[in-house]
């Protein structure tokens, strides 16, 4: 493909990732090799629906100089490393897919994966934790790629998939989800009450705000049966929601008071309520809360106390709330 064709492929891939639920908002990133030394990558802080071919940024992987009207993704260094280490790779996607994210927190060690599946994925490894966009994260991911792995779980974050083509990258993303989903393990108290009907959320009976929504997906309802707050175990929850999601009793007053301080709250035995800045924000919160509930229950089922540190949570949430909404609407 020439550069113009690659630009069209990358932008259409972003919308496909959204449709498949592999990313939300501006999270994740996509790139395509243009030449031995250059690649195109999605810009920083621009959602995939609004991203045009002209918004993509051309990066020189040897100098990290870039050309475009927008700044490249902060993870450009990881993509550059993939093209350097793997000459055959022509396409890289960084996803926030649900089950891979959950297993990145707990359960990778002893992963039930066949030799054939490892081969199809081009090898699978797990990179140590680093804040998004930092040299620490780049170094951790590079180390796993240098060991020969094309598919990488980024601890507490998501997945990176390097493949020859866009089609192969998507195929491997789907295979990775299949593997990670079958490796989930919930505590017995969640797995034994899955058929119990959720109670109606009383607060929603009088709600007329379209940006305040009930979340009653099965895993969210299961998690709402626990009295303990849900800690942030994933970067994107820390960014958008904060350190934890509280659990309140099923009363309009309790939910209303909680939503004055938080954008998401569990309602005991019912599910959750979210309050987005707009419809797009509410949809992202819904997806994120479900993924975080799955991640939390799996971590407990695996006997892990892993969670994002207090300082990192506060830092990511501060940056997100102060800068993201401005960038989103620019």
N, C-alpha and C positions, 0 to 999 in steps of 0.2 A: 504493500500500500504506500501511496505517497503521503506527504504530511497532511494535506487537506482531508484525505480519506481517513487518516488516523484520528484527526481532530473530531470528525463526525462519529467515529466509532467510540471514542472515549466519552463524549457527551451523551450518546445514546445509552452507553453502558451505565452511566450514573443513574439515569432514570430507570433502567432495568433493575439496578441494585435496590432502589427505593421500592419498586413494585414487588420485588421478591422478599422485602423485609430484611435485607442484609445490612442496610444502613438506615439512618434517619437524619433529617436535616442536613447539616454539612459534615457530619461525622464520616470517617473513612476517607479514602482517597484512591485515585485511579491513575495509572500511567501507561504509556505505550512507547516502545523503543522506536526512534526515528532513524538513528544511525548508530555506528559503533560508539559514538561519544555523546549523543544527545537523546533526550526523551521528552515527551509531552506529559504534563501532569496537571491535575485539577487545581484550581486556585484555592487559597485559604479563605474560609469564612463565607463562601457563596454556595447556596443550596443547589442541589443537582437539577431541579426543575428550571431554575433561572440561568444556569450555566450554558453559555453558547460556545460555539467552536472557537470564537475569537477570544474567549476568556481563558482558554488553556494557556499554560506557560511552557515555553521551551527552555529546558535546562541542560547545561553542559555538565555531564557527570564527572569530568576530570577537574574542572575549575569551580563548579557549583555556581557559575554565573548564569543568569537567566534573562530571558527576553519575553516581555509581555506587558499588557496594560494592568495586570493584577499580580499580587505576590503569589508565589507558588505555595503549595501545601507545606506546612512546617515539617512534614515527614519526608521531604524530598531526598534527604540524605539516605534514608532506608531504601528508597526506590533506586537511587544511584548505586548503592551497594549491590542490589540484586542484579542490575545490568552489568556491573563489573565482574561479579563472581560467576554469574551464569551466562556465558555468551549465547546460549540457545534461547534464553528468555526474551520474549517480545512483549509481554503484558503482565502487569502487576496490579493486584487489587488488595486494598486493606479494608476489611469488613468489620462490622460490629455484630455479626450473626449470633443469634441467641445461645445456642448450645455450645458452640466453640468458646464463646465468652465465659459461659458457666464453667466449662472444664479448664479454662485458663486459670481460674481461681483455685479449683480443687478437683483432683481426679485424673490429672494427666499421668502421674506416676502409676504404672500398672494398667495403662489404658488397654482396653480390649480392642485391638486392631490387628488385622491379618497381614501377613507378608505381602499378599497381592494388593491390599489397600495401601500399604506403605509405598509400594512401587508406583501405583497410580498417582499418588500424591507427590511423588518425587522426593520421598522422605518427609517425616514429620518431626518437629522438635518444639521445645518450649523455651522462650526467651525470658530472662529475668526482668524484674520490674524497673521501669523508669517513667518519669512523668512524660506525658505526650509532648513531642517536639523537642525533646532534650537529647544531648549527646549521649547520656547514659542509656537511653532507650535504643538509640541507633547502634551503639556498641554492643548491647545485649543481643539485638536481632542479627547483627552482622556475624557475631560469633556462631550463632546457630546455623546461619546460611553457609558459613565457611566449613561447617561439618558436613555439608552436602544436602541440607534440607531445603526443599522448595516451599513447603507448607509449614507455617510457624504460628503457634499460639503465643500471643503477647500477653504476659501475665497481667491479670486484672484489667484487660483492655479489649482484646479482640483477636483477629487473625490476619495474617499476611500470606498471600498466595501468589507465587511467581510461576508463570507457565509460558509455554511457547506462544499460545494464542489466547485471545479473549474467550473463545469457546472452551478451551481446556481449563482456563482459570475458573469459569463458572461451574464446569463439571466437577472440579476439585472442591469448590466451595460447597456444593451440594453433597458430595461424598463426605466431606469433613463434618457437616451437620449430622448426617446419618450416623457416623461413628460416635460423635460426641453425645447425641441424643440417647443412644443405647447404653452409654456409660454413666448416665445420670443415676443418682441414688438419693432418694428422699428418706428422712427419718420415718420410722414406722407410724408415728402418730399422724403424719400427713397422708401416707399411702393407704391407711385404713378407713379414712372418712371422705374419700373422694366423691362418693355418691350422695353425700348429704347435701340437700338443697340449700342454696344461699338465701339468707333472709333479705327482704327488701330494705334498701337504704332509705330511711325515713326522710333525711335531708333533701333527697332528690324530688320528693313529691311536690314541693313548692318551688323548685328551682326553675328559673326562666333564662338563666345565663347560658348560652350555647358553649361557652368556653369552660364551664364547670361540668364535668362529665363523671358518670359512674364507670368504674372498671370492674367487670364481673367475669373476666376470663378465669378459667378453672384454677390456674396456678395462683392467681391473685387472691381468689376466695380461699384457697387452701392456706395461703400464708397469713390471711387475716384471722385465722383461728388461733394464731399464736399471740400471746399477750406482749411478748418482748418487741421493742422497736427493731426495725430492720436496718442494719448498718450498711454503709456504702462499701461494697466489695468490688465494684467496678468504677473505672474512671468516669464514664459518662454519667453514672448516677451521682457521683460526687460533684461533677460539674453542674448538672442541671437541677438536682434536688437538694444536695447537701450531704451532711454526715449521716443522716438517718431518716427513716420514715416512721412516724409515731403511729400507735394504735389507739383509737378512741372508741368509746361506747357508741352504740347506735342511737344517737339522739341528734336532732337538728342543731341544738345549741352546741354540743360538743364538736360536731363537724364544722360548723360555722366558725367557732373560735379557733380551731386548728388551722383552717384555711386562711385566717388572717395572718398567720405566721409562716405557713408552709404551702408549697404548691401541690403537695400530695400527702394523703393521709389514709391509713387503713381504717376501715370501720369494722369492728369486731364481728366476726362470723358472716360478714356480708360482701366483702370485697374492698374497694377503695374509691376515693373521690379525688379527682385532680382538678386544678384550676390553671389553665393555660393563659398566656398573654393574648393568644389568638387561636384560631382553629388549627393552624399548623403546629403551634406550640402544644396544644392539647393532645394532638395525635402523637407527637413525639413523646410526651409524658406517658401516654397510655402504653406505647410500645416499650418504653424504658422501664416502667413499673413492672410489667409482666416479665421482662427479661431479668430484672433484679430479683424478683420473687423466686424465679427458677434457680438463679445463681445462689441465692441465700439458702434455699432448702437443700440444694445439692451439696453446698459447703458443709452444712450441718450434718447431712447424711454421710459425708466422707470424713467427719470428725475434724473439720478444719475450722480454726478461729480466724482465718485470714480476712483482713479488711484493710481498706485504705487508711493510712495514718491520719491523725487529726490535722496536722499542719498541711499535708498535701490536699486533704479534703477542703479545708478552708481556702487555701490558695486557689485551687481550681474553681471552686464555686464563686469566689470573688471575681476572678478574671472573667468567668462566663457571664455573670450577671451584670458586670460593669461594661463589658465590651461586646458581648455577642449580639445583644438586641440592636445596638447601633450598627454593627457590621451587617447584620441580617437585612436591615432596611436601607442600606446605602446603595 
